[in-house]
Amino acid sequence: MKVHILDDWFDTLRGLPCFGKLEGHDVMVWTDHAKDVRVLAERVSDAEALVLFRERTRITRELLERLPNLRLISQRGVFPHVDVPACTENGVLLCSRMPAGGTNHAAAELTWALILAAMRQLPAQMASAKAGHWQMGVGKTLHGRRIGLYGYGRIARAVAGYARAFGMEIVWWGSEDGRARAAADGEIVAENRDTFFSSCDVISIHVRMKPATRGIITRSDLAGMRPDALFVNTSRGGLIEPGALLEALNAGRPGMVATDVFDTEPLDDPSDPLLAHPNLLATPHIGFVTEDEFDLQFADIFDQINAYASGDPIHKINPEVWKAPAG
């Protein structure tokens, strides 16, 4: 198959063990990002299969209608960036494995790194030291403080393990089902939502992005946090009510935000008011960006291509598109 891989910005995949799964295919790897639909469509005009790097490129109806040769889109995880009905109407099968087990340790580790960096003022302290000014302020010790984890999935539970190692008190909130599971496991669940947001030194959200969770963290939630508290998001920018994060920082509740995700990505405007805010610690959506995590994820993605090529596709999202070859 003619396979185009989009947005491998650092040309990482060719050096990973999983890349060997594409042997026998005609593979083109794009190491930059084409924003213009017309430019992208021209680049991949001969593609029979597209491989997506998470949500780096949106698959729109306009793009699909310009790709008459396309038959397969292979990716992993959720797909809010893919117009599935348009895929179906254009005869394009979307295959995406939804991981049912295991933990994304890369995302959990980044979450903890952001918490440490924000609470100990590491970016500012490092910049001050390199500028010859030595110390620039006073940080906070994590031991004995309270962390609130919103969501009771695998990543949140991994973060809870780090918090316990640092001697923090852990409280939970999330969906009714998540709270019930946490309580059944003997965890401490906040008395109510308001108490959860108002009582924690650190709050970290770990929820999957889907229509029901869009904007699940509201202006009111953030306004209820203390001026000395930290809010952390390594999940998805769309989980926060639009505009609420910047308003909260400007109001000083919470006093600090550490985020790996934004509503618009890539966010490359240094004058963006949220990105430029002095009380925001930002990373450019690198929660999943490790060689180890890439090898795990793209092994699944490449397996989907091989399954399609062999006539027995797996992890079909719109199975009505698939018609098995005759004979």
N, C-alpha and C positions, 0 to 999 in steps of 0.2 A: 504494500500500500504506500501511497504518497502521504507521508506524515509530516506535518508542520508543528513544531513545538514553539509556543509563544512565550515571550517575556522571561527567558532564562538569562537574566541580566548579567550574571557573572560567569556565564558559560560553565555552569557547575555540573550539569547532568552527564555530559560526555565522560567525565572522570569518575562516575559512580558505578558500582557493580551492576545496578539495575539496568544501565543503558544497554548492556549486552542482550537484553530481552528484545531489542528492536533489530537485531541482526536479520538481514533479509528484506527489510523495509527500506524504502527511499526516504531518508530523514533529512529535514531542514530545520535547523535550530536558529531561532531569532533571539538575539541578545540585547535588543532594545525594545522600546514600546512605541507602537504606532497608534497615535491618538485619532487620527483622521480615518474614518471608515473607508473612504475610497482608497487611501494608501494601503491600508491593511488588506482590503479585498484584492487589490492588484498583487500584493506580495504572495498571498496564499491562494491565488486563483486556481491552481492545479491540485489543491489539497483534497485528498479523500478523507483524511482524518486530521482533526485539530486536537492538540494536547494543550490543556490550560494549566497555567500556574495560579492556582487558587482564583481569586477575583481580580487579577491584574488587568484582564481585558473583559469588557462586557460583550456578550454575544447577543446582538440585537436583531430584530427583524430586518432592518436595513442591510446589515452585514450578511445575514443568511441568504437574502434574495440576490446577492451579488456573487454567491459561491455555488454555482450549479453542480460542481463535481463533488461537493462535500457530502459524505454519507455518515460520518461518525464524529462525535465530540467526546473525548475521553478526559475525565478529571476525577477528583476525589473529594468527598465531603458534600456539604450543602451547596446549593447552586442558585442563590438569589440574583446572580449576575447573568444568568442564562434565561433567555425568553423561550421557555419550553414549548408553549403552543406554537410559536413560530418555527421551532425546530421540527415539530410534528408536521406542520403544513408544508414544510419544504423537504420532507422526507429524510430528515437528519436524526439519527438515533443518538440520544444522550446516554452515556454510561458513566455512572459515578458510584463508586463503592462508599457506603456509609459505614465508617468504622464502628463495630459493635463491641469491641474489647480493646484493652490496652489503654495506656495513658500517653498523651502528648507531653512528654517530659520537657521538651524544648520550651513550650508555652508556659508550663508551670515554673521552670527555672527562670525565664525572663521576668515573670510576674514578681518572683522574689527578688531578683536583681533590681527591678524598678523600686520596690519597697525599700530596700536597703539604700539605694542611691538617693531616693527622695528624703528619707528620714535622716540620713547622715550628710545631706547636702553635697554629695560627691561631685557632681558636675561643677558646681560653683567653687567648691574647695579646691578641686584640681586646677581650674582656670586661675584661681587666685594664687596658688602656689607657683604655677608656670609663669605668671605675670610678675613674680617677685614680691607679692603682697602678703605671703604666708597665709595664716588663717583668716576666714572671712565671716565666720559666724559660729553658732552652737547648734549641733544636731540633737537628735533624740535617740535614746536607747529603746530597742524593741522589747527587751525582756520586761515582763510584767504589764505590758500594754495589751489592749484588746483589739483583735482583728475581727472584722465582720466579713463573712464570705457569702456572697449572694449567688445561689445555685449550688446544687449538691451533686455535681457530676465528678468525673474522674480527675479533671484538672484541679478543681477546687479542693478535692480531697488530698491531692498531692501537695498543694500549697499549704493545706492544714498541717501536713506532716512537717513541712519546713518550719511553720509557725510554732509547733510544739517543741521542735529542737531548739528554738530560740527563746523558749519560755514564755510565749504569749498565751493569753486567754482567747479562746475561739468561740464565736457565736455565729449562728447561721440564719439565713432567710432565703426566700425564693418562692417557688410555686407551692401550692398546698401539698402536692405529692412529694416534692423535695423536702419540705419541712417534716412531713410524716416519716420519711425514710431516715432523715437525720435524727429525729427523736427516737425512732426504733433502734438506731445504732448507739443510743446513749449520749448523743451530742446535745449541746446546749442550743436551743432555738430561742430567738428573741421573743419577748412577750407579744410584741406587735411590730408592725413596719416602722412606725415613728420611733420607737425605742431603738430598733436596730440602727437606724441612720443617726440618731442623736447620741448614742452611747459609745460609739467605736472610735478608736484612734486611727484605724486604717480600715477602709472598706474596699474589697476587690470583687469585681463582678465576673462570673464565669457561667454564661448562659449562651446557648446556641441562638444564632440569628435566624428568625423565621417571622412570618407575618404577625403571629400572636405575641412576639417579644419585641417588636419594633417600638422604640420609645418607652420601654418598660421602666427605665429610670427617669423620673420626672423632675421638673424644676422644684417641686415641693420636697422631693426626697433629698436633693442636694442642698436645698436651703435649710433643711433640718440638721445638717452636719455641723460640727463645731468648727470655729475658725482655725483651730490648730490641728484639724484632722486632714488625712490624706485619702483621696479617692483614686483607685487604680482600675484601668480598663485594658486588658489584653485580649478581649473577646472580639467585639465588633463595635464600630462607631455608631451604627444605627440603633443600638440598644439604648442610647441616650436620647431623650426628647430633643428635637432639633433646636439648636441655639442655647440649650440649657447649660451646657458646660461652660461656655464663655461668660454667660450671665452670672453663673455661680462663682467663678473666679473673680469677676469684677466686684461681686458683692462680698467676697471674702469668706464664703461658706460653700465648700470647704476651703481651707487656706492653701492647699496644694493639690495638684492633680498630676498623676503620672499615667501616660497613655501610649499605647503602641498602635492605636487604630483611630481613623478619622472618617468622617462622612464622605469626603472626597479623597481618593487615593489614585496615584501618588499625589501628595500635597507638596508642591515644589515652589510655593510662593512664600519667601521668608517674611513678607509683610503681613501674611494672614494673621488676623488679630488673635486667634486662638493659639496658633503655633508660636507666635511671638510673645505670648503672655509671659511675664517674668516668673509666675508661679506655676508654670507648666513644665514638666519634664517629659520630653517626647522622644520616642524611637520610631523608625519608619516601617512599621508592620513587620517586625523581624521575629515574632513569636514562634513561627514555624521555620525560620530560615537557619537551619543547620544542615550540614552534610548528612548526618545520621537520619534526620527527619525526612529530608528529601529522598533518600534511598528507600525508606519505608513507603512513602507516599507514591513515588513514581513507579515502584515495582508493581503496585496495584494498577496504576494507570496504564502501564505498558502491557500488563496481563490482559486488560480489557481490549486493547488493540489486537493482540494475538488471538483472543477468543473470537472477536468479530471476523478477523481474516480467515479463521478456520471454519466459519459458518455457525458458530454457537456462542453468540454474544452473552456476556454476563453483566449483572448489575444494571439492567435496563431501566431507565426512568420513564421513557415513553415507549413501551414495548409494542404498541400498536403500529409503530413505524416498521418494525422488523418483519421481513418476509424471507423465510428460509429459501435458499437456492433450490430450484427444481431438481429432482433426482437425487 
